[in-house]
Amino acid sequence: MQDGRATPNDGREDLRRAAAELADRLPGPLASLARLAYNYRWSWLPGGPELFASVDPERFELSCQNPVRLLEECRFGMLARAAANDALLASAARLEALLREDLERPSHRDFDPERPVAFLCAEYGVHVSLPVYSGGLGALAGDLLKEASDRAIPIAAVGLMYRKGYFRQRIDAGGWQHEYWVDTDPQRLPAALVTRPSGEPLTITVPVYEADVTAQIWRVAVGRVPLFLLDTDIPANGPLERWITARLYEADAHTRLAQYILLGIGGVRALRALGIEPSVIHLNEGHAALAPLELVRVAEHDGESLRGALESARKRTVFTTHTPVPAGNDSYPAEQVERAIARLAQELSLPASELLALGRTRGDDQHEPFGVTQAALRMSGAANAVSRRHGEVGREMWSSLWPDLPVEEVPIGYVTNGVHVPTWIGRAMRELLDAHLGERWIAEAADPATWDPVADIPDAELWAARGRQRSELVEFIRGRSTADRLARGDVREYVQAASRAFDPHVLTIGFARRVATYKRLELLTRDPEWTLSLLSGEQAVQVVLAGKAHPRDEEAKRTLQKLFGLKYARVIGERVVFLDDYDLRSAALLVRGCDLWLNLPRPPLEACGTSGMKSAINGGLQLSVLDGWWAEAYDGLNGWAISGDVDADQYAQDERDAAELHKLLSGEVVPSFYDRDGRDLPVAWLSRIRASLRSIGPRFCASRMLAEYAARAYRHSVRDGKVMTP
Ligand SMILES: *Cc1c(COP(=O)(O)O)cnc(C)c1O
């Protein structure tokens, strides 16, 4: 994108101007910080976060690590001090040179920079300061954009600028989850409103129900990749339409459908308004399912027949499905969808009834609701699930869309997710691997040979790096959990326990994921006596928990509440911590610091899971059900596994899995961690870490994932069939 012809209205100039205006308000020597602040590339350059933190560490945290706000809100005295700090200026100059070099590289030779891949997704977890994400899907999308930037693959991403983001979580003293929303001021984000040469915002319009909804477009720079966020909160719209981009995963179906029309149809219109003609359109999850219809409309307008237009749109569309959980595959009553899209359908020669049929498993069943996953599967030329096992589950789950095909031939392949290594790896582990794997190891992370030297990292060095990352987590946990408990109004003794909570030398277990019933957090506390004895044993264990329950998922909320019910047992106060409001920042600290990462989904409902991969590249070990990615990663030496067999009797399955969990934790994990040699090093544990790094590092990094998308889906317009790992 960066090396293409100068497109006047794509927001690049607006971003440059915003950075220049910020630079003008800073002491002269800090101008390069302003330019760095407007491209998230700083966040994954070694030394980038440290650079901004060094300007004013407290304000950097107060501004949610948003460097634009930091520089705007920082007191002049602090700025003047930074402007006189030679080391800081040298670091800024070095980082800016790296950024410029990165932006000026030519695009990957297999791709035409004039025809980028359009990537459409409802959420993006690029950075904690850009709160337009909720969890795994967003984190994955953010990682994919960063990797595309690193690989110089031309992608243009489109999403929505949620002014209130996703809900924030606060747990009260009784353990009940409360939700609240925080307003984001996009003017203070590292984002620029795309304007026309006249200075007016560039806008697009989409018909939604009876209204013509207008959206303006923000541009965010994720390294070389532009992320365009549509925003309807403008005076041209009525109050209902302004609300469309208020909240991510708004529960109200009316608003949700409006969001999907905006993202799908509006997303493609926005790209055209920006002068971008995509090669392939990647629907990352079903929310953007309507996007191909906009390609159809344009093709019809250019004289193609409806059938021809539908077929050529299909050939340009690839779809990734991300969950087998029914709640993740939205569907809406046909009448409601019909009202939402009636005027849109009129713009095509496609009758509304046929459009609705695209979203039905049995197209002619008038009573069946409209499902976005069905629509995306029908309108894409290639489709994939996100792990090998999820591929099997997905083919089974959607086989009735292809009644004439045997299940194995259902055209849903898989590309297993991977994580962006520079984003997730902690500093100590990065320094360790930099020292042992050679300078280019990050660029060649997908090559197993890159990881071979891990075998020769001395025990003491590996253990020291793990210790540093665990200590950083412990320090964070003490501060955060004390504040959380004070805010909840907990009893004094329990608050004080938080300030003593966690020991930097104790086996630290992490369980951080959405609190949904199928994730089975309760397996940990199914037998409270066992839990208490594990925590108070001679060989100590500490557990950090985090995760949000969906606001309407009462059952999940009760699970949380039950967990909090245990808190008055003395040992719990110091050994178990629940961190409110799980986000990208706490996720990073957890995956870096925990020794053991637990995952207990009820199989086969975990599509993939990525937090375990983040933990693994940091030297964390996995104890997980053989579901999602772990079913293809576990090799007997690189962690621990609980059977992934499916039992129709859920109660029996939970009993059996809890028993397996107990046996593994008490019988293997804990003794192995505390089995030390004469130098106080856990030799067997360390060799398991080495096995884990070597087997997981190359296969579950985002470079491997992106290479697969590039080779099978992005490089050509999509051929009919599967995006399939052989
Ligand atoms: C990585 C990540 C996730 C996804 O984790 P799972 O393993 O899929 O549960 C969710 N939330 C945040 C904040 C993350 O960083």
The ligand as a MOL file (V3000), in Angstrom:
LIG
                    3D

  0  0  0     0  0            999 V3000
M  V30 BEGIN CTAB
M  V30 COUNTS 15 15 0 0 0
M  V30 BEGIN ATOM
M  V30 1 C -5.2830 -13.8500 22.9030 0
M  V30 2 C -6.4430 -13.2230 23.5630 0
M  V30 3 C -7.6640 -13.8850 23.6130 0
M  V30 4 C -7.8860 -15.2450 23.0010 0
M  V30 5 O -7.5630 -16.2390 23.8990 0
M  V30 6 P -8.1870 -17.7230 23.8500 0
M  V30 7 O -7.0390 -18.6110 24.0120 0
M  V30 8 O -8.8540 -17.8700 22.5340 0
M  V30 9 O -9.1390 -17.7670 24.9790 0
M  V30 10 C -8.7160 -13.2670 24.2670 0
M  V30 11 N -8.5810 -12.0580 24.8310 0
M  V30 12 C -7.4240 -11.3850 24.7950 0
M  V30 13 C -7.3400 -10.0420 25.4380 0
M  V30 14 C -6.3130 -11.9440 24.1610 0
M  V30 15 O -5.1700 -11.2660 24.1120 0
M  V30 END ATOM
M  V30 BEGIN BOND
M  V30 1 1 1 2
M  V30 2 1 2 3
M  V30 3 2 2 14
M  V30 4 1 3 4
M  V30 5 2 3 10
M  V30 6 1 4 5
M  V30 7 1 5 6
M  V30 8 2 6 7
M  V30 9 1 6 8
M  V30 10 1 6 9
M  V30 11 1 10 11
M  V30 12 2 11 12
M  V30 13 1 12 13
M  V30 14 1 12 14
M  V30 15 1 14 15
M  V30 END BOND
M  V30 END CTAB
M  END
